[in-house]
Each structure stands twice: as structure tokens, then as C-alpha cells.
């Protein structure tokens, strides 16, 4: 086997089997990124690499169509569960990043949620999957929480999303949970907040992760809601909006959260809810009943449970 063929095999293995980016391969081999791209093209053309295009996990259209008929759902993916919650979550995250990659040309103004699921989705995106011609903006939907995990620092997620997709980033410099009305007023009267609020009016796509109640980490719920979440039967949340089994949003007397107002969320064309394996059917059903969700990524098991509960 000649040296050129060996080089093509090496590059193909690094890219397709070890999931290295073209830039990382170029740096490791001491060559230019365009040369790596050309070598990958040649590996495909010569038959070293064979690519079969298919939906990565399959989509149960029967269940998806049932969700469409019952709720405000317009699209999404219903996936089979894997052998463990960990593997199921990996499949859901991969499907979410695949959805973004496939729909990116239709997304010109994107709002990102927060949490572990959205962090994993953003980290799963690959810079090589997006051409340099993408044009659009991306911004957070909620302020930052005093939690060390990057998933609860939405501006960091926006920065990474921007780096990988080429979208123009906009940041929100405000806490998610001010402790008083006066503190909230200080932030919402800043130029930064008002600029982001204008962007919220322009959003055509929102991506957030579904959450359960009680939530981990806690969203300052005692301060914001007192006992109202328990009294009113909270079952789940998206962003930091909590709702009951009938999809009614629960309001707290001291709820000064800085997040996209529901009036603006309701005008977004594409609202994508990513449902990790831990989220139970009652939480998903409550979220769908709010009427905000237009696209959902969920397992077959949870979809069947939601449909069964709805039918009772």
C-alpha cells in the first residue's frame, strides 16, 4: 500500500472514528485544514470511506403523528429507548444536534435555554458540520444562575454555539434569579437587557430542555414561590417556568426571574423541547398542554405514556 493511501486512511480514521475536527487533525499532522478537507474528499472518492445517509436513530412517525393530532406539535423525533438512561440520553442529544444541523438554514434567530441537556447538545455540535456561510444570531433565553456547571451559564453556551455555527452571539449579563423587585428592575433597565429583549422579539427558533419538579439543581423555588409549587401541583418546568399537569403556568409572589416573557415565547415559530430520559410522562404532558411547544424530541416509551394519559 503506497504512502498516500496510508495517509488517507489515517486522516479518515482520525475524523470518522476518533471524532477529531479537521482543525485538530491539521494541527496534529502539521498540515493545513483545507488539505485535510481535500484528503477526506479523496478518501470518499476512492472508496476508503463509504457514507450511508439515514436518520441516525429512526423516527416513529405513528407516535409523532398522534402527538401532532393531540397537541400543538408540528414536528420532531420520537426515538426508541436504549438499554440504559445514559444511552437513551446520548441518543436524544445526538438527535437534537442532528436536528439543528439539518434545520440550520431555516434558523436565523435562535434562543438557547439552559441546563445539563442543552449543554450536552451544544457540546455535541461539530464545527465541521456547518459551512462558513451561515448567517444568523443566537442569544440566551434566561440569565445566569449561581451554579458552577456551564449548563447554567447560558452566555457560555451561546458563545460555544456561535463558535461552531458561525452565528453572531449576543449575551445577557444578568442573574436568572434576582432576590427583589428592585434588583430585577436594575437589570431590566440596562441597555444590555433591552437589547436582548428586542432580539427575543425576532426569534424564529427556541431550543430548551425539559425539566422535572422537584428540580435539581433547585431554581431558588422557596424564595420565588414559597409553597405554591407544591400547593398547585407542579409537575415540570422549561427554562424556569413551572407548570401543573394541565399546562397552567404557576406564578409566585416573589418570582423575579429574568427570562424570556411567555408573551414573546408564544410568538416564536419553532419551539423545540428536548426531553431527557429522566423526565416522566406527566411533566411532558403538562409541557405540551401549555401550548408553547411546536417540536419535541422524546422517546417512544414516554410518547406512548403521554398519549395513554391524554386518552384517559
Buried (B, 14 or more C-beta within 10 A) or exposed (E): EEEEEEBBBBBBBBBEEEEBBBEBBBEEBEBEBEBBBEBBEBBBEEEBBEEEEEEEBBBBEEBBEBBBEBBBBBBBBBBEBBEEEEEBBBBBBBBBBBBBBEBBEEBBBBBBBBBBBBBBBBBBBBBBBBEEEBEBBBBBBBBBBEBEEBBBBBBBBBBBBBEBBBBEBBBBEBBBBBEEEEBBEEBBEEEBBEEBBEBBEBBBBBBBBBBBBEBEEEBBBEBBBBEBBEEBBBBBBBBBBBBBBEBBBBEBEBBBBBBBEEEBBEEBEBBBBBBBBBBBBBBBBBBBBBEBBBBBBBBBBBBBBBBEEBEE
